[in-house]
Amino acid sequence: MLNRVFGNRYRLTECIGIGGMAEVYKATDETLGRTVAVKVMLKQYAADPTFAARFKQEAQAAANLQSPYIVNIYDWGHDDADNTYFIVMEYVRGTDLKTAINQRGAINQRKAAEVASQVCSALTVAHGYDIIHRDIKPHNIMVQPDGNAKVMDFGIARANGSSMTQTGSVLGTAYYVSPEQAQGKPLTSATDLYSLGVVLYEAVTGHVPFEGPDAVSVALKQVNEKPVPPSELKPDLDPALEAIIMRTLSKNPLERYSTADQMRTALNNYLAGRPIDSGVVDPTARTRVLDRSSRDGAVLGAGSGGNGAGRQAPPVQTAVMPSVRSNEVPLTVRSSSRADKEKERSRRSAIIIAVVAAILVIAVGGIIAFFLLNGGGSADEMVTVPDLKNATEIEARGKLADNELEFVLGTSEYNDEIEKGRVIRTDPAANQEVKKGAKVTVILSNGPEMVEVPELVNTTPEDARSALDKRGLVYIEGTPKNDPNVEKGRVCAQDVKAGESVKKGTTITVNLSLGKEMASVPQVVGLTAEDAERYLTEAGLEFMYADSQYSSQAAGTVISQDPTSGIEIAKGSTITLTLSAGPEPVTVPDLTGKTLAQATTELRGLGLFINSQELETNVVSELGHVVGQDPASGDSVAVGSTVTVYIGKAPATPSTP
């Protein structure tokens, strides 16, 4: 996938994240020259036409979300090569909040509140467009180097409402899903606030409110159990911040903040030291729950098999009695005597006993009615094993419970076609008739088996093939390449980097080295230096010059080269050139007193030419001899130069009148 170009402009350079629905790559926008992030949807989702339509709609809607606390969406499109869709978004530098918590544990509570306030600002914008994020968790909150937060994954928020979620599947990480999300109920913006409450709880304590051995047990706790107040884990937690957290973690969406902006106001009031409207009872107040098992919406026997597994029990009344402090009077009139006080206590006790009795009668009656209405769970009644292929674990548990069958988790298996965490098959198989209450073993997918690509560069083809075979990868050779750093015949490149994880069975293409690329040395002797340099550069060769030498060639002409032309050498090798300095100069001899014939013979012997001129003289001995020359004796001149000599002659005789 790396180095692929999406949309004719986004070149993928590095895989920076892998999720359940998509892979995220760092990429270069080759049109604008900026770094972006490209989210590529997994093929099994792209093949769903309903998903594709919603994906386009919501990618466009998410692009309208303008906030300094939301990762910007730049573009979206369809990749024909892989038949999948992609979203192009802002590349954010920083660390996600989950990594920060894992590295440091609980973070400063004021900093956590600031981040949560910024997330509320982002959610306010999204909810204004009727977009519910559905997957608020610390992994999707990036904390930038300047301390500000940005919320990610708005691009597919509403797309999760396609046909893939209409079966009631629970989206998001189980640790952060709201009770209504875990139950597959219709979602409102309140679900994002619950998830943000879990994030805030984890940020200030270092722990999530609910933990369990698997996603199902955690999801059931989200529905049924109250969280431990965060102050029990973090005694120095500010009560005002704790009140905000506990309100967001209300099981009933109507008891949470009505909007993200209202929650943001509460957080900002806390940060400013102003009073907050928590909307819940003081978390430090003591309460006594008379019938904890009868909370509205509690799941009766979920996951335990047998009759009624996974069904909701009939709603039962509960009573919560607030404690009476020493300075409070529970009645409107104080008793003035001991007898009055005793009578009042007796009356209150009678009321409490009556309430408890009523609750027990209602609870027992409801349970009996529930079992009667469901036929008492006859063990002989036959039911059909539902088809659970591709269902999530929670969906599978729910469907088996609906059919009064017991869920048994089998050993997970690798599967290239079924997404991780979804059902491959059941035992007994789908559509078989079994007795009501029978155990059904569910085999979940681990997704495709992933293996790490080994380092192959500088290995022999045989060793490379063996290393890939051991990991279940396929060896194939691509076009050989010249590589000056790798011995000929060994692997010099591989299309998937060493250390990357790929599906077992993936083909890895390697290129074998041809060694250094060779070039034929051209003939440059007799050329000018400029022409010689051009020919050598075109051949992929370097050049350097030796000292110039005298020659009959014109100065600046190449008179020799090393190596000589016609031989094969490695590209990048250096050719040594020798240039002509022109003919070697000669020294002009002293010609004074010599006859013209003598001077001519001597100059010609040196390769020089002579030019004679007469010069009048009154000295008899100079007549017919050289009395001067140009150039002067001792001067250096080039071979072929002309020397002018002056021959003495008698002065002209004056004419008589």
Order of alpha helices (4+ residues) and beta strands (2+ residues): beta-beta-beta-beta-alpha-alpha-beta-beta-beta-alpha-alpha-beta-beta-alpha-alpha-alpha-alpha-alpha-alpha-beta-beta-beta-beta-alpha-beta-alpha-beta-beta-beta-beta-beta-alpha-beta-beta-beta-beta-beta-alpha-beta-beta-beta-beta-beta-beta-alpha-beta-beta-beta-beta
